[in-house]
Amino acid sequence: MKAPEGLRRGLLEFHWVPPVLWIGIIGMLILTRWWDFWTS
């Protein structure tokens, strides 16, 4: 079963979104964990 053409085109055009989201989520987790340490 093949994916619809619109989905394939979208994934090819926005292939950079999942890694950027992953790095952003990890960065936010680090910031929230260490925020008190860095601001004191």
C-alpha positions as CSV (number, residue, x, y, z in Angstrom):
1,M,0.0,0.0,0.0
2,K,1.5,3.3,-1.0
3,A,1.1,6.6,0.9
4,P,-1.0,9.3,-0.7
5,E,0.9,11.7,-2.9
6,G,0.2,14.7,-0.6
7,L,1.6,12.9,2.4
8,R,4.7,11.9,0.5
9,R,5.3,15.4,-0.8
10,G,4.8,16.8,2.7
11,L,7.2,14.4,4.3
12,L,9.8,15.2,1.6
13,E,9.4,18.9,2.0
14,F,9.4,19.0,5.8
15,H,11.8,16.2,6.6
16,W,13.6,18.6,9.0
17,V,10.7,19.0,11.4
18,P,11.0,15.8,13.5
19,P,14.7,16.3,14.4
20,V,14.1,20.0,15.2
21,L,11.2,19.1,17.5
22,W,13.2,16.4,19.2
23,I,16.1,18.7,19.9
24,G,13.7,21.4,21.1
25,I,12.0,19.0,23.5
26,I,15.3,17.8,24.9
27,G,16.4,21.4,25.3
28,M,13.2,22.3,27.2
29,L,13.6,19.3,29.5
30,I,17.1,20.3,30.3
31,L,16.2,23.9,30.9
32,T,13.3,23.1,33.2
33,R,15.4,20.6,35.2
34,W,18.4,22.9,35.7
35,W,16.6,26.4,35.7
36,D,16.9,26.8,39.5
37,F,20.6,25.9,39.4
38,W,21.4,28.3,36.6
39,T,19.5,31.3,38.0
40,S,20.9,31.1,41.5
